[in-house]
Amino acid sequence: MKRGTLIKSFALMVLCVFLFTKTLEKQNSVTAARLEIPALRSELRAINEENTRLQYTVDAFENPETLLELLRQQEYSHLKHPFISQVVCLKEGALEIDGPQPVDKAGSQSWFKPPLVIGAHQ
Amino acid sequence: MKPRNRLATISLALLTLFSLLIVRFYQIQIIEGAKWARIAKGQHELLVTLPAKRGRFFGNTQIKKGHPARDTPYVTDVVKFHLYADPMAIKGGFKEEIGLKLSELIAVPSPVINSHLSRKSRSRKLMMWLDPEKKKEIETWWHPFARLNRIPKNAIYFIQDYKRSYPFDKQLGQVLHTVCDERDHKTGEWLPTGGLEMLFDDLLKGKNGKSLLLRSPRHPLDTGIVLEEPVDGADIHLTINPYLQAIAEEGIEEAVIKSGAKGGYAILMDPEDGAILAMAQVPFFRPAEYRTYYNDPSLVNETKVKGITDCLEPGSTLKPLTMSIMLLANEEFKKRGEPPLFDPDEMIRTDRRFFPGRSKELKDVRLHTYLNMDMAIQKSSNVYLSELVVKLIERLGPNWYREKLTSIYGLGEKTGIELPAESPGFIPTPGKKYASGLLQWSGPTPYSLMMGYNLQVNAIQLLRAWSVLANRGHLVQPTLIRKIVKEGEEITPPHPAPRRVLPASVAERIVGSTKYATKPGGSAFRADIYGYTEAGKTSTAEKLDKGGYNKKRHFSCFVGFAPANKPRFVLVVGIDDPVYRYLPGIGRTHYGGKCAAPAFKAIATRALHYLGVAPDDPTGYPKGDPRSDLDEADWMEETRELAKIYKEWNG
């Protein structure tokens, strides 16, 4: 057998072994990742459940009945319900105001800052 | 045997054995291949249920259509744990010790736990719905204890489950209802107890999914194969506003306590589209404690939505509706070129006591000699309406009157609101007979009907009928559903548009008359909402009891809307069986004007403030209030004028 052929065969074998090892490593990492999935999924589920539970606690605290009770207390007696015409509704991400906008003498609206933000359009 | 023959024999035997092996392989792989593949799959693969979440209910906090609002959940599925024991896995000597410790941890008597642990069973449920904190507390004790005493760790174990939880506690209890703690043993599905949970069960329950795991000694290996995706139940967004509901519940509870009644309800509806804004009922029903209600026969009745399941005789609240039919009759005669039935402003004699076809005396609470339509509604006169109804039946017949009650106001038929067990009510039909053989419609029937007796309506029907006046002539479809969202897509069924059933001019005229009722001289002056205009009518209907009307048992009611000129809501307040008594300075407290009208005022005032409705009668306050200017107040000039005419006619 020629020397060159021997070297080529050896190099080819090394390359094959290398690629085979790499493939095995990849397979192992995929298997490891797949093994982690159930644990991670259950962790994610637990976090979501905890989130739901906490939200439930917040909602229970913000029970309208409790809020009405608070409204009757002396320290909140200054609070009044705004008239619907006083509610300014902003569009999300832009200073656009529902309904007619106040205009100053020069006709510019740049000076206007809404006094009250109730919420943003969903 | 010769060596050659021996070799041939051995070869033949080996060949036969090899052939048998091939045959066996063929049998296993080809013939029984599917069976063995299935068994292998069963040993290596595991089917896991991916639970679907039951749909939720949300309230509507929008105070104006189109305004942004946060979804406020009325019900949330919160994760809880059921505690189980495997008595067979626990060694006898430890059972008592475990029983004592568990009794201390979960507050269940130790004999109860010991009775479970002494059973020959692999699974006994010891306690339901434990919080995660309690689970952790039990595990903190159990794991070291099991290790120390060499008891299998899973001899005490937990199963996770979702519990329907109600952040607003009793609010809207009868409407929402709940699901039983125990699921259906065969299907594993929730069992709803009633209300919206029952009506929308198919949409709410969703569908569990399935996923495939590979078994391994240490870890389950996720194959990533989902055989069936779980489909969560649809979320139902209600028209109920939680704040208006709280206001209504507080208001009706206070009224029921004050009047010593058995119960009551307050329902608010948007007259423009029929959206129910609040549906309060006292005594309350706490869905989380449903077992208490169903285990006590005296409480079972409180789980119903009485506003739709129980019918009532609407009493005088029907008079404005009857009066509108009289005005409609005028238009009918005008079309026919005949003289009208009556003139709403004309002076009609109202001191007659006996009417054709009626043997019993018919009278008003107070004698009035002459009245016109506005006075008749203001004073809730039975005689005035009887005078008109005699003429109406004489000229147009009973069927015409009955047909108008049905076609204009939808009485006698289900409203179609999204709640189970709605009662259609009842209106007698001329010519038809009861099961007893008696005619439904007889001589006195028209007199009873115009006073709101001899017919049955549910509260939603009454509310819808009054909405026709509030929205100036349109019949709306009452609804509790704003939208239904399933897998991110809206699947809300179409809502029928309001349809015109009454000319706007007739509705406007009747609204004008009902505005007198809440002003001085009216039967419902206690319903006057300071700063706002309103229209409405009281009723105090005697209850049917042991085959007759009981003079001491009543259903008192007020139906009205505010602001009168551009109504934001129609509100019905019903007080069931207020105590029959006389209080010095107040008088008889069971009257609708005494117990239901103040509740209307209290609920409506707070509701208007919450909804941000600007006062449309800014000087309509009582004398002594700095804001008061009765000369400028809405409808005061007309009221004074009417009082003047009344005085002239009646001395």
Interface residues (C-beta under 8 A of the other chain):
Chain A: T31 R34 L35 I37 P38 R41 E49 E50 T52 R53 Q55 Y56 D59 A60 E62 N63 P64 E65 L67 L68 H81 P82 F83 I84 S85 Q86 V87 C89 I118 G119 A120 H121 Q122
Chain B: I63 K64 H67 P68 A69 R70 T72 P73 T76 D77 V78 V79 P132 S165 P167 F168 D169 Q171 L213 H219 P220 L221 D222 T223 G224 P242 Y243 Q245 A246 I247 E249 E250 H609 Y610 L611 G612 V613 A614
